[in-house]
């Protein structure tokens, strides 16, 4: 039998498919198609062979079975260079299929619109992945297209003598990358439905958002990938309305600012961030007030930093921002006057995230790549709120036991461990700074008031250095501030620094074998201290 040039076309995304098939028809290809694609092509005036005419079997089970047939898959998998394969096709009266153009049922779109389980399952494609994988396996003889962006390239090469082997290999790669992402979305969805938190085997689906000029340093190449399902309130959902593309460091730093900003909910808040660490945080009755408090927390470090703002940037705030060099402003909105002012500086980047206060989805995980592996953990969602605030007013249980050597061991429970309890104003300040220290790199100490930080010490290899750094940054503003520590005090030296600086109250997890030393130092100085249990290491 004479083998005819044939293309099998079955797509859910019909972008450009009519023009592509017209081009194939002009090159002498017969078009085989299915269901809605066949109708669209016929309506456009193309001659189409129905899939049932190829299989000799009607589509059945509501379209679940239509291409799963030897007449299709033998035509795809037969190696043209293998005489036995071609002889079998002749014997079975099966024609080869030279081009496959398929994209899959829209499983991702079905998830994104919140469809129920039954509809999600129905949008798992079976025949499509089977066809494109078969065609990709036989790449040397079959060109398989899953991305409408490749239609033009294929038609150009057909007009120039035929599709090159190099292009066929590229198309083959794109098939297996495409099905890997597709299966990843399905498996992760099913895991979430079953409540499986950490599967034995896992894959993650990402899509390139942008190539970057370089990574952390100019000698490193880098790229930014978005999760396939865009998370609300994330950088992936941000719209850039001014300025050049974000860099690797910009994105990393901006993410740190956003993570902290979300702790303040709808309370007007501004987070100034540098190198993924907060350098100034403020809240207020409005965005302007919050910005001024964040700026005045550390007017030196904020230079060249990133601002995350959970409200609308107005004219007055924009004027103040423009007084210094700021890399990026991320906000939920901007007034027209604010945009006009901020856009007067060409090097600033302006991002808008409408739902900037959206909390993280429970299915999200914190991941860190290590060479040869991947560390995955739940996000640190622990924070004192609601009923837990009473912990800052309640006297902790203190148990003293006598050891065999005659020494006494004192164990402190959670709550107020000092003779003096914090005042209501100190409690507000402790809660505010506890939010900030949670998002500061360890070892971390944050000092501040109820609506602003006054000094931040981060990333130190011992806690006393972090305390000294925070106090030094605060200068005279340390007096009357409170202190938050992301982990326990191993020695009373941090308390001793607090005494010298005029700090009035401390919040920390507790749990050191030397807790008693720190408690006694606080009692001697009249400082209130609260143990809250959960530590907040951040590396």
N, C-alpha and C positions, 0 to 999 in steps of 0.2 A: 504494500500500500504506500501511497505517496504521503509523507508527513507534511502536514500543513503548519504554518506558523500560527501559534495560538497564544493568547494571553487570557489568564483567568483573573477577573476583577470582581472583588467583593469588599466593599468598604462601608464602615459606619460614618467616618468623616469623609464627606463627598467633595471637599474642597479641591477644585481643579481636576476632578476625575473625568468630567466630560471632555475637556480640552485634551487631556492626556490620551483618552481612548480614541478621540478623533485623529490624533497624531499617529497612534498605533495602526488604526485602520488605513491611513494613508500609506503606511509602510507595508501594507499587505497582511496585517495580522487579523485573524478572526478573534472576536471577543466572546469569551464565555463569562456569564455572570449569574448572580443569584438575587432573588427577592427584590428588595427596594433598590439595590444598585442597578439591576437589570431594567427596572421600570424607569429609573432616572435616565439611563442611557438610551432606551427606546424613545422616551419622550423628547430627547434631544436629536432624534433622527438617526441614531446609530443602529446598525444591524447587530443583533445579540443572539447568541446561542444560549438557551436556558440550560442550567446545570443538569436538569432531568434528562435533557436530550443527550448529554454525555454519559450519565450514569445508567440511563435506561430504567431509572427508579424515581418515583416521585419524592419531593421533599416531604418529610413526615415529622410527627411529634412536635407540632408547632414550630417547625424550622430547626429543631435541635439536630436533626440528621438531614444533611443535604450534600455535603462534599466528602463525607467519610465513605469513600468507595474506591476500589482498585482502578477503575477507569480514570480517576483523578490522580491518585497517588502513584500509580505505575507511570503515568505520563510525566509526573514530577521527578520521580526518583531514578528513572532509567538513565544509565550513563551512555551517552551517545557514542563514546569511544569503545564500548563493550559490545562486540558482535552478538553475544548471547542475549544481552538485554534487548537489543534492537530486534533480534529474531523473535523473542517472546512477545514483544509489542505487536509485531507483524502477525504472529499466530493468533493473538488475542484480539486483534483489530482495535488496538488502542493507539490513539495519537499522542504525540509528545505535547507538553505544555512548556513554552519557552520563557514566558514572563508571568509572574504572579504579583498582583497588586492587591494587597489586603491590609486593612487595619482593623483592630479588634473591637469587640463589643465595648461600649464606654463604661467599664467597671469603675474607673476613677470618678467620672462625672456622677455616676449613680451614688457612690459613697458621699461625694461632696454635697449632694442635695438631700442627704439624710434619709435615703430610702430604707425600707424595712428589710429584714433578713431575707425574706423570700425573693424580693425584687433584686437584691444584690446577688444572690445565688443565680438567678436567671440571667444576669448580665455577666456571667463567667463564660467566656468564649471557649469552645472546644474545637470546632472545625477549623477556625482561623489559625490558632497557634499550630495545629497539626500540619496544615498546609504550608505555612511559611517556614516552619522548621524543616519540613521535608525538602522544600525548594532550596533552602539555605544549605542543607547538607550536600545537595547536588549543585553547588554554586557554579561549577565550571560550565554547566550547561543551561542553568536556569537563573535568570535575573529576578530577584524578589524585592519588592518595594513596599516598605511599611510607612514611609515618611513622604507626604505630598511634596516636600521640598526637593525630592530627588526626581520628580517627573521630568523637569526640564533637562536635567543632565542625561537621563536615559534617552530621551527623544533626540537630543543633540548627537549622542554617540551612534544611535541607530542611523541617523542621516549621514554619518561620517564613516560608515562601513560596518558598524556593529558595536555592541557593548563590550568594553575592554574587560579583560580578566581582573585588572586592578579594581575597576568599579564594581565588578561582581563580588569581589572579596570584601569591599567596603560595605556593600549592601548585605552580604552575609553577616558581617559583624553587627550591623544595625538590627538585624532580626533577633539575634540571640540577646543583645542588650535590651531590646524592646520586650521580649518575652520574660526576661529575668525581672525587669521592673514590674511587669504585669503580674507575674506570679508572686512577687514580693508583696504587692498591695493586697492580693487575695489572702496569702498566708497570714499576714499581720492582722488583717481584718478578722479572720477566723480565730486567731489567737485571742484577740480582744473580746470576741463574743464568748469564748470559753473561759475568760478570766485568767489566761496563761500570761504571767508577767514576764518571766525570763525563759523563753523556749530553749530546748536543747540545741536547735539549729535556727539561725536567724539571718535574714537579709533585710537591707534597708533600701528604699527607693528614693533617689534624688535626681534632680534635673538641673543642668547647668544654668545658672542665672547670669554669670558674667565671667569673662577672663579678666585677670588683673595684671597691671603693669609689672608687679612683683609681689612677693610675700612680706614677711616681717622685715626682711632686708632686701636690698636691690639684687643680690645674687641668687635669690630664691624665686622660682616661678610659683604662681598660685592661681587658684580659681575659686569662685564661690558657687556652691550648689544649694538650691532650695529643696526642701522636702517636697515630694510630689503633691501631698495634701497640705496646702498652705495653712499655717497656724495663725489664728486671729491674734492681733496685737504683737506680732513678731516683725523682725526686720524684713522677712520675706514678703510681708504684706504692705511694706512701706512704699509710698509713692514719692520719688525724688522730684521736687519741683524747682530746684535751682542747684547749680554747681556741677563740677566735674564728678566723674565716677568715684565711688567709695573705694578705698584701698583695703587691703587685708587687715591692717591694724585698725582702720576706721570701723570696720564691721565688728571686729572682736571687742573693741572698746565700747562701741555703741550698744552691743548686746549686754555688756555688764551694766551700763547705765539703765537700760530698759528693765532688766531683772529687778534692780533695786526700786525703780520708780513704781513698779506694780504693787509694792508693799504698802503704798499710801492710798490705794483705792482712788476715790474721787476727790480727796482732799487736795487742794492746789499744792503741787510739789514740783521742785526743780532739783535734778541731780546733775552735778558737774562731775565728769569722769575723765580720768587720765590713765592710760595704760591699763585699762580694764578695772581700775580701782576708783572708788568715789574720792573726790578731793574736796567736795563741798556739797552739802545737802540742806535744803530749806523748805519749810512749808509756810503757808500764810492764808490770809483771807482771799487772796487772789494771786494770779501768776506773777505779777510785778513784785509783790511783797515776798513771795517765795524765792524769786530769782535773786533779789537783793540779799536775802539771808544766805542763800547758797554761795553767791559770789563773795560776800564778806567773810565767809568761813575760811577761805584761803584764796585771796585775790592773786597770789603768785602762781600757784599750781594750775588754776583754771585757764591761764593763758595757753592757747593752742589745744584746749580740751574739747570735750563733747558735752552738750547740754541735752538732757531729756526732760520734757515738760508735759505734764498730763492735762493740759488745758490749751486755751487759745492765746497765742502770742499777740499782744496788742502793741500799739505805737510806742507807748512809754517803755515797755520792756525791750522792744527792738532797739530803741535809742541807746539804752544801757548796754545791751549786748554788743552793739557796734562800736563801743568805746574800746574794746579789746579784740584781739584776734581769737576767734573761735572757729574750730575746724568744721563742726557739724551742729546743727540744731534739729532735734527731733521733737515734734509736737503733734497734738491732735488736730490743731488748726492754726491759721494765721489770719489776721485781718489784712485787708488790702493795703492799708498804710504801713503795717509791719513788714509786709513783703517788699514794698517799694524801698523801705529803709535798708532792710537786710540784703537785698539784691544789689545794693550799691557797692558791695564788696564782692569781687569776682571769685575769691578763693574760699568763700563759705559754702557749705552744702546744706540745703534745707530739705528735710524729709517730713512727710506727713503720714501719720498712722491714725486713721479715724477712731479705731477701737483700741487705742493705746493702753487703756486700763484693763483690757481683757486679761483674765487670769489664765495661767497655763492649763492646757488640757491634761486630764489625769493620765492619759495614755502616753504623754511625752516623757522622755528619759534624758538624763544627763549622760553624755558619752565623751570619752576621751581616748583618742587613738594612741596606742603605744606600739613600738616596733614589734611586729609579729602578733599583735593582738588588739583587743578593744575592751576598755573598761566601761561598763554600763551600770548606772545606778539610778534609783528614783531621785527626783529633785528634792532638795531640802525644803519641805513645805512647813516645817515646824516653826511656830512663832507664837508668842504670847498674845492672846486676844480674847475678847469676850469674858467668859467666866474666869479664865486663867489669870486675869488681872488681879483677882483677889489674892493670888499667891504673893504679890508684892506688898500686901498688907498683913499677911498672916505669919505669925511667929512659927519658925521651923521647929520640928521636933529635934531635940538634941539628946543623944544617948552616949553616956560615958561608961566604959567598961574597963575593969582592971585586968591587965595582962599578967602572964605568969612571972614576968620579971619585976613585977611591982609597979610598972609604969601604967599610966592611964591612956586609953584610946578614946577619942571623941569623934563621933560620927554625926554629921549634920544632915537633916532632911532638907526638903525644899521649902522656900519661903524666906522670911526675914531672919537672918542668923545673928544679927547684932542687937545690942541693947536698944538702940534707936531705930525705929522704923522710918522709911522714907516718907516725906510729906507728899501731899497730892500732886504738887507741882514737880517734885522730884520723880514721882512715879511716871508722870507724863514724859519727862525727860529721859528716864530710863527706857521706857518703851520705844521712844523715837530712836535713840541711839542703838538699841538692841537690833532694830531693823537694819540699820546701816552696817553694823559690824558683821551681820550675817552675810553681807555681800562684799566684804573686804578681805583681801588675800591674807592668809595666816602667815605668821602669828599676827593677830590684829587687835588693836585697841582703838576705840573711838570715844572721844569726849565731846560733850555738847550740852545744849539746853533742850527745852521741850519742843522747839520748832527749828532748830538749826544745829549743825555740827560746829564745833570750835577747833577741833584738832583731830587728825587721823594718823595713826601709825600702822603701817601695813607691811606684810611680806618679810618680817624680820625672823632671824633664826633663834631668837629667844624673846620671851615676853617682856622682860624689863626694857629692852631696846625699843620695842613697839610702844610701850608706855611713855618712855622718855621722848620718843619721836613725836607722839601725839601731843604731849604737853609742850614741847618746844614749838610745834607749829601753832598751837593755840596762843602762846605767849600770855599776856595779861588776861585774855578771855577765858583761860582755864579756871580762874577763880570763880566759884559758884556753879561750875559745870558738874555734870555727872560723868561716870566712866562706864563703858561697856567692854567686856573682854570676851572674845569668841571661845575661849577655853579657860580652864581653871588656873589660878595662881599657884605655881609650885613653891613659891616662897613669899614672904610678906613684903618683899622689896617694892612691888608695884603699889601696894598700899602706902608705903613710906613716901613714894614719889607723889601720890595723891595728896598726902598731908602737906607736903611742901608747896604744892600748886594750888591748894585751896579747893580741891574737889570735894563735894559734899556727900555723894552717894555712888554706889557701885553695883552693877548687875553682872553676874558671871554664872557659869554652870555649876561650880563647886565640884567636889569629888577628889581633891588632892589629899594625900596623907598628911599634909601640913596645913589643912584648912584652918585649924585652930589658931595657928600663928597669925594668919591674915585677919581672922575675926577679932582676935585680941588687939591687933594693931589698929583696926577700925574703931573698936570700943574705946581705946585710949584716946583717939583723936576726935571721937564723936561723929564718925562717918557711918552712914547707914549702908548695909550690904545685904543683897538678896541673892540666894542661890535658886536657879531655875531649871537645872538638870541638863537640858539639851545643849550640846556644844554646836558650834557652827564653823568647823574647819572648812576652808575653801582654798584649794590648791590650783 
